[in-house]
Amino acid sequence: MSALAPAKINLFLHVAVPGADGYHPLSSLVAFADVGDRVWVTQADRLSLTVTGPFAEALASDDDNLILRVMRELGHVAGIGEPSLAITLEKSLPIAAGLGGGSSDAGSALRLAARALGPDLTEVELARISRVAGADGPMCLAARSAWAEDIGDRLTFEPALPPLHAVLANPGRPSPTGAVYRAYDAGATRSADRPAPPEDWSPATVIDWLVRQRNDLQSPAVSLEPEIGAALSAMAATGARLTRMSGSGATVFGLFDDGESARRAAANLRSNHGHWWVEATVLGDDAAKSAQ
């Protein structure tokens, strides 16, 4: 069995100062793309993980990959020991890119493993298992458009979010989450406010509404890695209606009125920045499901 592990995009990301537990409260609207990694699961004699694809090298020696962590937790919760599954991950998303790649990989692997092994686990139990992959675990397990609050694990699904034509661009530089949050804490912090929703959910109105939101981690990330700023400028120059960084970076996205405009922008970025990872995509529940 196989499944797409879709890229996760933070359409906005409002971040507050950390609480006593050290975690930053946040508010975000997340959407999933029709591009991502791909996971295969096959029954086998023992648990194994093989990584292929253009970004495999960075993960090939990782014996504690998030997929393996989640598989071991699944075996523990289901009372079956370490699952006897051979898992292949085709790593097509950049590493440390603000796309939730590792959590999405783990979420897709968990879904497939639960189908393959047949343990009688509820959705709540699967979400609890996915937390082994971090705060993004439950949202990436669901892979649905959602408002994410608290530390990102309190989800309110938003089926009204329309398909949004987008371009993703990563300049090939990592943006470590911990370093970005430390830079954010050292500067002027904001609040994790959840804005009132747009007046209507037409694509044009949603984009105009998103322009008025922000990613509080964008400036700290740019201060640490100027190539993110270059990517933001290059995306804006393509005529994107909105240009913003996703998560803690380094991937930036642009939103466009239609697919043809997005494809032209992606071609322009590839032509002028051949070493960047660039993908035209559609964000939203229907797009992510159709890509499966």
Helices and strands as residue ranges (DSSP letters): E 2-15, E 26-43, E 48-52, H 66-78, E 85-90, H 101-117, H 123-130, G 131-133, H 137-142, E 146-149, E 154-157, E 164-170, H 177-186, H 203-211, H 218-224, H 226-237, E 242-245, E 252-256, H 259-272, E 277-283, H 285-290
